Amino acid sequence: MRLIRLLLAALVVVLGAATPAYADGATAGADVTVAQSLGDRELTVTLRRVTSVPGPLHVDVITHAGEPAGQLRLRATPVAGGGDSTATLTLPAAPGPVSAALHVDGPGPWELALDDGHQVARIPFVVHAVALSPIERTVYGGFVTAGVFLAVALVVALTARHTWWAVVPGGAAVGGVAVAVVAALLSASLPAPPRAGDDLDPTVANATDPYARLPRVQDFSRPPLMLTVRQERLAVGVRAEVDLELSDAATGLPADDMVVHDSAFLHLMVVSPSGRLWHAHPIRTAPGRFQLTITPDNPGRYAVTAEVARRGGGVQMLRALGGFTATGSKAPTLDPLPVRGSAAIDGVGVQLAMADPVAASPVTLRARIGDEADLQPWLGMLGHLVVVGPLSESGAPGAPVWMHAHAMDDGSVMFPMPGMTGMDHAGMVPMPGALGLTLPDETVAAYGPGIGFTFAFPLPGRYLMWLQAEKDYRIVTVPLAVDVRPASPAPLVERPVEVTPDSARVGLRDLIVTAPGHSSLQAQAVLPTMGHASPVLTGVPQGGGRFLLPGVPLMAAGGWQLRISAPGTETVTVPITVTD
């Protein structure tokens, strides 16, 4: 009887443990947010995660201040063929979000068309099915096997002449449990399969089960891209559609494997001869083809640069050689502001502060946008900074440096802004990914008013800059100009530099830098994968050539770099691994 009781207890435990957890398995996708410059509107389109297939696809569209009211027709179409789903959105004159629901009936690559009656934007997306990994199947199979053999052992114990015969199926049940437990422990260390749409070109097969046909190669790299502008001449003051093409640099064929990067498939920066910036997100009209709606403001040559991320090709900055030209009469222009002082832009008070920049040395531009903590995240960030220069007689089209920096400051780091009213400290800004948190969408106006950008000018000369932030559903663009001094030549560091620890967890971390022979040093933490750089930190001498860097903001997991410099020496870069 004692053996029977043990078998009954074990059966209950195994069956309870074997209950399927249907939320487990390969991720079934995530929300996808894509900015679209559709006609006169700058729309933020969010495709919510599809939780069941077939099932609903919820689409949210955010409009911005000053955009016209109207209707937007939506159509979701499977690329492999099948039934369409349609809906109509009424866009009000007041900015804000509106929502619609469509229906998807199967996994695989899809396309969402947005039709405003004049242009059609086509957004590719992937519907993923929930799939169990082989290791999860092993876990469930082990528990099911254990349950079956336990039941057999129980029957044998009740009916057999000798109860010890139940030990044989009981041992098999123990083996099944052991297999399931070992597989469960190993599951956390196994890499995820290549993801359809991110690593692999999406198909119905790999979106249905990413484990079914794993590719034998692990190198998913692809050649760089080329950007071509089709229209060469436009008229000042006349709205026009400019066609853009992205081509594979190895084959010349249209490239249609863009992935969403900073909430857009393509970030286009256009600078006019007058120094005006268009930061737009052209609509995709066909594979490899995009279209920008623009009204030129002055005659002359317009510089065109795009920032994209290609599947297997990483983030790329593309220059359209020659850009395009507009003809017509010259119009009044807004002079850029200095990097120190205050002004009103579109009725919003702006305060600025930045030290005199030196080429190749980090500098922080600090800004206060308005007086309240009501900035809204735009394109996943609190602020954007576009930098173009050094300028020559040819202006922006001939500038060798184009940069796109982000305000991604951690919410627990204070950035002093001396001399600026109410800005002894900048606003608390949580960095995306910091401590497992992400910024909400544009409907949340709760940040700032202070934001900061830390970066370095590679070359001396005169630069144009444009600071952008969202407030009251309006993109505030602040034009700036600054002169950058050349740097003094510095010798190479001949002494070894050591940083401890060489790995850390996400958060504010104290680091020790050992640099014998130096009386002072400075350091800056850089996360190359996100284009983020912290403010410059000054080391506190600890004796014996050791310096303490207190509270280094390592606010996201990844491969960080600590850039260390001492007076009279060249900067040394030391890698640091940061984990969640």
C-alpha positions as CSV (number, residue, x, y, z in Angstrom):
1,M,0.0,0.0,0.0
2,R,2.9,2.3,0.7
3,L,4.2,2.0,-2.8
4,I,0.7,2.6,-4.2
5,R,0.4,5.8,-2.2
6,L,3.8,7.0,-3.5
7,L,2.8,6.3,-7.1
8,L,-0.5,8.2,-6.7
9,A,1.3,11.2,-5.3
10,A,3.9,11.1,-8.0
11,L,1.1,10.9,-10.7
12,V,-0.6,14.0,-9.3
13,V,2.7,15.9,-9.3
14,V,3.7,14.9,-12.9
15,L,0.3,15.7,-14.3
16,G,0.2,19.1,-12.7
17,A,3.7,19.9,-13.9
18,A,2.8,18.8,-17.4
19,T,-0.1,21.3,-17.8
20,P,0.7,23.2,-21.0
21,A,1.6,26.9,-20.7
22,Y,0.1,28.2,-23.9
23,A,1.8,31.6,-23.5
24,D,5.2,30.0,-23.8
25,G,7.0,29.3,-27.1
26,A,8.5,31.5,-29.8
27,T,7.3,35.1,-29.6
28,A,4.3,35.8,-31.8
29,G,5.6,39.2,-32.8
30,A,5.4,42.6,-31.2
31,D,3.9,46.1,-31.8
32,V,5.4,47.7,-34.9
33,T,5.5,51.6,-35.1
34,V,6.2,53.2,-38.4
35,A,6.3,57.0,-39.2
36,Q,4.8,57.9,-42.6
37,S,5.1,61.3,-44.3
38,L,1.9,60.8,-46.3
39,G,1.0,64.0,-48.3
40,D,0.6,66.9,-45.9
41,R,0.5,64.6,-42.9
42,E,3.2,63.2,-40.7
43,L,1.5,60.0,-39.4
44,T,2.7,57.6,-36.7
45,V,1.2,54.2,-37.5
46,T,1.3,51.4,-34.9
47,L,0.4,47.9,-35.8
48,R,-0.5,46.1,-32.6
49,R,0.8,42.6,-31.9
50,V,-1.4,39.9,-33.4
51,T,-2.1,37.5,-30.5
52,S,-4.0,34.8,-32.3
53,V,-4.2,33.6,-35.9
54,P,-6.7,34.0,-37.4
55,G,-7.6,37.1,-35.4
56,P,-7.8,40.9,-35.3
57,L,-5.1,43.4,-36.3
58,H,-5.5,46.6,-34.4
59,V,-4.0,49.7,-36.1
60,D,-3.5,53.0,-34.3
61,V,-2.7,56.2,-36.2
62,I,-1.5,59.4,-34.5
63,T,-1.9,62.7,-36.4
64,H,0.0,65.9,-35.5
65,A,-0.9,69.6,-35.1
66,G,-1.7,71.6,-38.2
67,E,-2.6,68.6,-40.4
68,P,-5.9,68.6,-42.3
69,A,-8.9,66.4,-41.5
70,G,-9.9,63.7,-43.8
71,Q,-10.3,59.9,-44.4
72,L,-7.7,57.2,-44.5
73,R,-8.6,53.9,-46.1
74,L,-6.7,50.8,-44.7
75,R,-6.3,47.5,-46.5
76,A,-4.4,44.5,-45.1
77,T,-3.3,42.0,-47.8
78,P,-1.4,38.7,-47.5
79,V,1.6,38.7,-49.8
80,A,1.2,35.0,-50.6
81,G,-2.4,35.7,-51.7
82,G,-5.7,35.4,-49.9
83,G,-8.5,37.5,-48.6
84,D,-8.1,41.3,-47.9
85,S,-9.4,43.1,-44.9
86,T,-10.4,46.8,-45.1
87,A,-11.3,49.6,-42.7
88,T,-11.8,53.3,-42.9
89,L,-10.4,55.9,-40.5
90,T,-11.7,59.4,-40.0
91,L,-8.9,61.7,-39.2
92,P,-10.1,64.7,-37.2
93,A,-8.6,68.2,-37.4
94,A,-7.5,68.0,-33.8
95,P,-4.2,66.0,-33.4
96,G,-4.1,62.7,-31.5
97,P,-4.7,59.0,-32.0
98,V,-7.5,57.2,-33.9
99,S,-7.9,53.4,-34.2
100,A,-9.2,50.8,-36.6
101,A,-9.4,47.0,-36.5
102,L,-8.7,44.7,-39.5
103,H,-8.6,40.9,-39.7
104,V,-5.6,38.6,-40.6
105,D,-6.4,34.9,-41.4
106,G,-2.9,33.4,-41.4
107,P,0.8,33.8,-40.6
108,G,3.3,35.1,-43.1
109,P,4.3,38.4,-44.8
110,W,1.5,40.9,-45.1
111,E,1.2,44.5,-46.5
112,L,-0.9,47.3,-45.0
113,A,-1.9,50.0,-47.5
114,L,-2.8,53.5,-46.3
115,D,-4.8,55.5,-49.0
116,D,-5.5,59.2,-48.4
117,G,-7.2,59.5,-51.8
118,H,-4.0,60.9,-53.5
119,Q,-1.2,58.6,-52.4
120,V,-0.9,55.1,-51.1
121,A,1.7,54.1,-48.5
122,R,2.5,50.4,-48.4
123,I,3.8,49.1,-45.1
124,P,5.2,45.5,-45.0
125,F,4.7,43.5,-41.8
126,V,4.9,39.9,-40.6
127,V,2.3,37.9,-38.8
128,H,3.9,35.3,-36.6
129,A,2.3,32.1,-35.3
130,V,3.0,30.9,-31.8
131,A,5.4,27.9,-32.2
132,L,6.9,25.5,-29.6
133,S,10.6,25.1,-29.9
134,P,12.1,21.5,-30.0
135,I,13.3,21.9,-26.5
136,E,9.8,22.8,-25.3
137,R,8.4,19.8,-27.1
138,T,11.0,17.7,-25.3
139,V,9.9,19.1,-21.9
140,Y,6.2,18.4,-22.6
141,G,7.1,14.9,-24.0
142,G,9.1,14.0,-21.0
143,F,6.3,14.9,-18.6
144,V,3.7,13.2,-20.7
145,T,5.9,10.0,-20.9
146,A,6.4,10.2,-17.1
147,G,2.6,10.5,-16.6
148,V,1.9,7.5,-18.8
149,F,4.5,5.3,-17.1
150,L,3.3,6.3,-13.7
151,A,-0.2,5.3,-14.6
152,V,1.1,1.9,-15.9
153,A,3.1,1.5,-12.6
154,L,-0.1,2.2,-10.6
155,V,-2.1,-0.4,-12.6
156,V,0.7,-2.9,-12.2
157,A,1.0,-2.3,-8.4
158,L,-2.8,-2.8,-8.0
159,T,-3.1,-5.9,-10.2
160,A,0.2,-7.7,-10.3
161,R,1.1,-10.6,-7.9
162,H,4.2,-8.8,-6.8
163,T,4.0,-5.0,-6.3
164,W,7.7,-4.7,-6.9
165,W,7.0,-5.3,-10.7
166,A,5.8,-1.6,-10.6
167,V,9.4,-0.5,-10.2
168,V,10.1,-1.0,-13.9
169,P,7.5,1.4,-15.3
170,G,8.2,3.6,-12.3
171,G,11.8,3.9,-13.3
172,A,10.8,4.8,-16.8
173,A,8.6,7.6,-15.3
174,V,11.6,8.9,-13.4
175,G,13.6,8.9,-16.6
176,G,10.9,10.9,-18.3
177,V,10.9,13.5,-15.5
178,A,14.7,13.7,-15.7
179,V,14.6,14.4,-19.4
180,A,12.0,17.1,-19.0
181,V,13.8,18.8,-16.2
182,V,17.2,18.8,-18.0
183,A,15.5,20.1,-21.2
184,A,13.8,22.9,-19.2
185,L,17.1,23.9,-17.6
186,L,18.9,24.0,-20.9
187,S,16.2,26.0,-22.7
188,A,17.3,29.3,-21.3
189,S,20.8,28.9,-22.7
190,L,19.8,27.9,-26.2
191,P,19.9,30.7,-28.8
192,A,16.7,31.8,-30.5
193,P,16.2,30.8,-34.1
194,P,16.6,33.4,-36.9
195,R,13.5,35.5,-36.9
196,A,11.4,36.0,-40.0
197,G,11.4,39.6,-41.0
198,D,14.4,40.5,-38.9
199,D,17.0,38.0,-39.9
200,L,15.4,36.2,-42.7
201,D,13.2,37.2,-45.6
202,P,9.7,36.3,-44.3
203,T,7.7,33.5,-45.8
204,V,4.6,31.7,-44.7
205,A,6.7,28.7,-43.7
206,N,9.2,30.5,-41.4
207,A,6.5,32.7,-39.9
208,T,4.5,29.7,-39.1
209,D,7.3,27.7,-37.5
210,P,10.8,29.3,-37.2
211,Y,12.2,25.9,-36.1
212,A,11.0,23.9,-39.1
213,R,13.7,24.7,-41.6
214,L,16.6,26.4,-39.9
215,P,19.2,27.8,-42.3
216,R,22.6,26.1,-42.3
217,V,24.5,29.4,-42.6
218,Q,24.7,31.9,-39.7
219,D,26.0,34.8,-41.7
220,F,23.0,36.9,-42.7
221,S,25.1,39.9,-43.9
222,R,24.1,41.7,-47.1
223,P,25.8,44.4,-49.3
224,P,25.3,48.1,-48.7
225,L,22.6,50.2,-50.4
226,M,22.5,53.0,-52.9
227,L,20.1,55.9,-52.8
228,T,18.9,57.5,-56.1
229,V,16.7,60.6,-56.5
230,R,14.6,60.5,-59.7
231,Q,13.4,64.1,-59.9
232,E,16.3,66.5,-60.6
233,R,14.4,69.9,-61.0
234,L,11.5,71.2,-58.9
235,A,9.9,74.7,-58.7
236,V,10.0,76.9,-55.6
237,G,6.7,77.1,-53.8
238,V,5.1,74.2,-55.8
239,R,4.3,71.0,-54.1
240,A,5.9,68.0,-55.7
241,E,6.3,64.2,-55.2
242,V,10.0,63.2,-55.3
243,D,10.6,59.5,-56.2
244,L,13.5,57.8,-54.4
245,E,15.0,54.4,-55.1
246,L,17.0,52.1,-52.9
247,S,19.2,49.6,-54.8
248,D,21.5,46.8,-53.8
249,A,25.1,48.0,-54.3
250,A,26.2,44.5,-55.6
251,T,23.5,43.8,-58.1
252,G,21.8,47.1,-58.8
253,L,18.4,45.5,-58.2
254,P,15.7,47.2,-56.0
255,A,16.2,46.5,-52.3
256,D,13.0,45.7,-50.5
257,D,14.4,44.3,-47.2
258,M,14.3,47.4,-45.0
259,V,13.6,46.8,-41.3
260,V,12.1,49.3,-38.9
261,H,14.8,51.5,-37.3
262,D,13.9,54.1,-34.8
263,S,10.2,53.8,-35.8
264,A,10.6,54.2,-39.5
265,F,11.8,52.3,-42.6
266,L,13.5,55.3,-44.0
267,H,14.6,58.6,-42.3
268,L,15.2,61.2,-44.9
269,M,17.1,64.5,-44.2
270,V,16.7,67.2,-46.8
271,V,18.5,70.5,-46.4
272,S,17.6,73.5,-48.6
273,P,20.1,76.2,-49.8
274,S,18.5,78.4,-47.1
275,G,19.4,76.0,-44.3
276,R,15.9,74.6,-43.7
277,L,15.6,70.9,-42.7
278,W,13.0,68.4,-43.7
279,H,13.2,65.3,-41.5
280,A,10.7,63.2,-43.3
281,H,9.7,59.5,-43.6
282,P,8.8,58.9,-47.2
283,I,6.1,56.4,-48.0
284,R,6.9,53.0,-49.6
285,T,5.1,52.8,-52.9
286,A,6.6,49.6,-54.4
287,P,9.5,47.3,-53.6
288,G,12.6,49.5,-53.2
289,R,10.7,52.7,-54.1
290,F,9.7,55.5,-51.8
291,Q,8.1,58.9,-52.4
292,L,8.5,62.2,-50.6
293,T,6.1,65.1,-50.8
294,I,7.9,68.4,-50.5
295,T,7.4,72.1,-51.3
296,P,10.8,73.8,-52.0
297,D,11.3,77.1,-50.2
298,N,14.3,78.5,-52.1
299,P,16.2,78.1,-55.4
300,G,19.4,76.1,-55.5
301,R,20.6,72.6,-54.8
302,Y,19.1,70.5,-52.0
303,A,21.2,68.0,-50.1
304,V,19.5,64.6,-49.5
305,T,20.7,62.0,-47.0
306,A,18.8,58.8,-45.8
307,E,19.3,56.7,-42.7
308,V,18.0,53.1,-43.1
309,A,18.5,49.6,-41.6
310,R,18.7,46.7,-44.0
311,R,17.9,43.1,-43.0
312,G,21.4,41.6,-42.6
313,G,23.0,44.9,-43.5
314,G,22.7,47.0,-40.4
315,V,22.1,50.7,-40.1
316,Q,23.4,52.7,-43.0
317,M,23.7,56.5,-43.8
318,L,23.2,57.0,-47.6
319,R,24.0,60.2,-49.5
320,A,22.2,60.9,-52.8
321,L,24.9,62.5,-54.8
322,G,23.6,65.7,-56.3
323,G,20.3,65.7,-54.5
324,F,17.8,67.7,-56.5
325,T,17.5,71.3,-57.7
326,A,14.7,73.9,-57.3
327,T,14.3,76.9,-59.5
328,G,12.4,80.1,-58.8
329,S,12.5,83.2,-56.6
330,K,14.3,83.5,-53.4
331,A,12.2,83.7,-50.2
332,P,13.0,85.1,-46.7
333,T,14.7,82.6,-44.4
334,L,15.1,82.1,-40.7
335,D,18.6,82.6,-39.5
336,P,20.0,79.8,-37.3
337,L,20.4,80.5,-33.6
338,P,23.6,80.4,-31.6
339,V,24.1,77.4,-29.3
340,R,23.9,79.6,-26.2
341,G,20.9,81.8,-25.4
342,S,17.1,81.7,-25.8
343,A,14.5,82.2,-28.4
344,A,10.9,81.5,-29.3
345,I,10.2,78.8,-32.0
346,D,6.6,78.4,-33.1
347,G,5.5,80.1,-29.9
348,V,7.6,77.8,-27.7
349,G,10.3,79.2,-25.5
350,V,13.7,77.5,-26.1
351,Q,16.8,77.9,-23.9
352,L,20.2,76.5,-25.1
353,A,23.6,76.0,-23.6
354,M,26.8,74.4,-25.0
355,A,30.5,74.9,-24.3
356,D,32.8,76.0,-27.1
357,P,33.3,72.8,-29.1
358,V,36.6,71.4,-30.2
359,A,36.9,68.9,-33.0
360,A,37.0,65.2,-31.9
361,S,36.2,66.1,-28.3
362,P,32.8,65.2,-26.7
363,V,30.5,68.1,-26.0
364,T,26.9,68.3,-24.6
365,L,24.2,70.5,-26.1
366,R,21.5,71.1,-23.5
367,A,18.1,72.5,-24.2
368,R,15.0,73.4,-22.4
369,I,11.8,73.2,-24.5
370,G,9.1,75.2,-22.9
371,D,8.5,75.4,-19.2
372,E,6.5,72.2,-18.4
373,A,7.3,68.5,-18.3
374,D,5.1,67.9,-21.3
375,L,7.4,66.7,-24.1
376,Q,6.3,63.6,-26.0
377,P,8.4,60.8,-27.4
378,W,8.8,61.0,-31.1
379,L,10.3,58.2,-33.1
380,G,11.1,56.4,-29.9
381,M,13.2,59.2,-28.5
382,L,12.8,62.4,-26.5
383,G,14.8,64.5,-28.9
384,H,16.7,64.3,-32.2
385,L,19.7,66.4,-33.4
386,V,20.8,66.5,-37.0
387,V,24.3,67.9,-37.6
388,V,25.7,68.9,-41.0
389,G,29.1,70.3,-41.8
390,P,31.8,71.6,-42.0
391,L,30.2,73.9,-44.6
392,S,32.0,75.1,-47.7
393,E,31.0,77.3,-50.6
394,S,28.8,74.4,-51.9
395,G,26.8,74.4,-48.6
396,A,25.1,71.3,-47.2
397,P,25.5,69.2,-50.5
398,G,29.3,69.3,-50.1
399,A,29.4,68.7,-46.3
400,P,31.4,65.6,-45.4
401,V,29.8,65.1,-42.0
402,W,26.1,64.2,-41.5
403,M,25.1,63.0,-38.0
404,H,21.8,62.1,-36.4
405,A,22.0,62.0,-32.5
406,H,19.4,61.2,-30.0
407,A,18.4,62.5,-26.5
408,M,18.5,59.2,-24.6
409,D,19.5,60.4,-21.1
410,D,18.9,58.1,-18.2
411,G,16.2,59.3,-15.8
412,S,18.5,59.1,-12.8
413,V,21.4,61.2,-14.2
414,M,21.4,64.9,-13.6
415,F,22.7,67.2,-16.3
416,P,23.6,70.6,-14.8
417,M,22.7,73.6,-16.9
418,P,24.2,76.6,-15.2
419,G,23.0,80.1,-16.1
420,M,19.6,78.9,-17.5
421,T,16.5,79.9,-15.6
422,G,15.0,76.9,-13.8
423,M,17.6,74.6,-15.3
424,D,20.0,73.8,-12.5
425,H,19.2,70.3,-13.6
426,A,17.7,69.0,-16.8
427,G,14.4,67.1,-16.8
428,M,14.3,63.5,-15.9
429,V,14.5,61.5,-19.1
430,P,14.3,57.7,-19.1
431,M,16.4,56.1,-21.7
432,P,14.7,53.5,-23.9
433,G,15.6,50.1,-22.6
434,A,16.8,51.4,-19.3
435,L,16.2,49.0,-16.5
436,G,13.8,47.0,-18.7
437,L,11.6,50.1,-19.4
438,T,10.7,51.6,-22.7
439,L,9.3,55.0,-23.5
440,P,5.5,55.1,-24.2
441,D,4.0,56.4,-27.4
442,E,3.3,60.0,-28.3
443,T,0.1,60.2,-26.4
444,V,2.1,60.5,-23.1
445,A,3.3,64.1,-22.6
446,A,5.2,63.8,-19.4
447,Y,8.9,64.4,-20.1
448,G,11.4,67.2,-20.2
449,P,11.4,70.1,-20.4
450,G,15.2,69.6,-20.4
451,I,17.0,67.3,-22.9
452,G,20.6,66.7,-23.7
453,F,22.7,65.5,-26.6
454,T,26.3,64.4,-26.1
455,F,28.4,63.9,-29.3
456,A,31.6,65.0,-31.0
457,F,32.3,67.1,-34.2
458,P,34.8,65.0,-36.2
459,L,36.3,68.0,-38.1
460,P,36.7,71.7,-37.4
461,G,34.7,74.3,-39.2
462,R,31.1,75.7,-39.3
463,Y,28.2,73.4,-38.8
464,L,24.4,73.7,-39.1
465,M,22.3,71.8,-36.5
466,W,18.6,71.2,-36.0
467,L,17.2,70.1,-32.7
468,Q,13.8,68.5,-32.8
469,A,11.4,67.5,-30.0
470,E,7.6,67.0,-29.9
471,K,5.3,69.2,-27.8
472,D,1.5,69.4,-28.0
473,Y,1.6,67.0,-31.0
474,R,3.8,69.5,-32.9
475,I,7.4,68.8,-34.0
476,V,9.4,71.8,-32.7
477,T,12.5,72.3,-34.9
478,V,15.3,74.6,-33.6
479,P,17.9,75.6,-36.3
480,L,21.4,76.2,-34.9
481,A,24.8,77.2,-36.1
482,V,28.2,76.7,-34.4
483,D,31.9,77.1,-35.2
484,V,34.2,74.2,-34.1
485,R,37.8,74.8,-33.3
486,P,40.5,72.4,-34.4
487,A,41.9,70.1,-31.9
488,S,45.6,70.1,-30.7
489,P,47.5,67.0,-31.9
490,A,47.9,64.4,-29.1
491,P,50.4,61.6,-28.8
492,L,49.4,58.0,-28.5
493,V,49.0,56.6,-25.0
494,E,52.1,54.6,-24.2
495,R,51.0,53.3,-20.8
496,P,48.5,50.6,-20.3
497,V,44.9,51.4,-19.2
498,E,42.8,49.0,-17.3
499,V,39.1,49.2,-16.3
500,T,37.5,47.2,-13.6
501,P,35.1,45.6,-13.7
502,D,35.1,44.8,-17.4
503,S,31.4,43.7,-17.2
504,A,28.5,45.1,-15.3
505,R,24.7,45.0,-15.0
506,V,22.4,47.7,-16.3
507,G,22.3,50.8,-14.1
508,L,24.5,53.5,-12.5
509,R,27.9,51.7,-11.9
510,D,31.1,52.8,-10.3
511,L,34.1,51.9,-12.4
512,I,37.9,52.0,-11.5
513,V,40.3,53.1,-14.2
514,T,44.0,52.3,-13.7
515,A,46.2,54.7,-15.8
516,P,49.7,54.9,-14.3
517,G,51.6,58.2,-14.8
518,H,48.5,60.4,-15.1
519,S,47.3,63.0,-12.6
520,S,43.8,63.3,-14.1
521,L,41.6,61.8,-16.7
522,Q,38.1,62.0,-18.2
523,A,35.9,59.2,-19.6
524,Q,32.7,58.8,-21.6
525,A,30.4,55.8,-21.9
526,V,29.3,55.0,-25.5
527,L,26.7,52.5,-26.7
528,P,27.5,52.2,-30.5
529,T,24.4,50.0,-31.3
530,M,22.0,52.8,-30.1
531,G,24.1,55.8,-31.1
532,H,24.1,57.0,-27.4
533,A,26.9,58.7,-25.6
534,S,26.9,59.8,-21.9
535,P,28.2,63.1,-20.7
536,V,31.9,63.3,-20.0
537,L,32.8,62.1,-16.5
538,T,35.9,63.3,-14.5
539,G,37.8,60.6,-12.6
540,V,38.4,61.0,-8.9
541,P,42.0,60.2,-8.0
542,Q,42.4,57.2,-5.6
543,G,46.2,57.0,-5.5
544,G,48.5,54.7,-7.3
545,G,47.3,55.8,-10.8
546,R,43.8,54.6,-10.0
547,F,40.7,56.8,-10.7
548,L,37.1,56.3,-9.6
549,L,34.3,57.0,-12.1
550,P,31.2,57.3,-9.9
551,G,27.8,56.5,-11.3
552,V,28.7,55.7,-14.9
553,P,25.2,55.5,-16.7
554,L,25.2,52.1,-18.3
555,M,21.5,52.2,-18.9
556,A,20.9,49.4,-21.5
557,A,22.3,46.0,-22.1
558,G,24.9,45.6,-24.9
559,G,28.5,46.1,-25.8
560,W,29.5,49.5,-24.4
561,Q,32.8,51.4,-24.9
562,L,34.5,53.5,-22.3
563,R,36.5,56.2,-24.0
564,I,39.2,57.4,-21.7
565,S,41.4,60.5,-22.2
566,A,44.1,62.3,-20.2
567,P,45.7,65.7,-20.7
568,G,48.1,65.5,-23.6
569,T,47.1,62.0,-24.8
570,E,45.0,60.4,-27.4
571,T,41.7,58.8,-26.4
572,V,41.8,55.1,-25.5
573,T,38.7,52.9,-26.0
574,V,38.0,50.0,-23.5
575,P,35.1,47.6,-24.1
576,I,32.6,46.8,-21.3
577,T,29.9,44.2,-21.5
578,V,26.6,45.2,-19.9
579,T,23.9,42.7,-19.1
580,D,20.3,43.0,-17.8
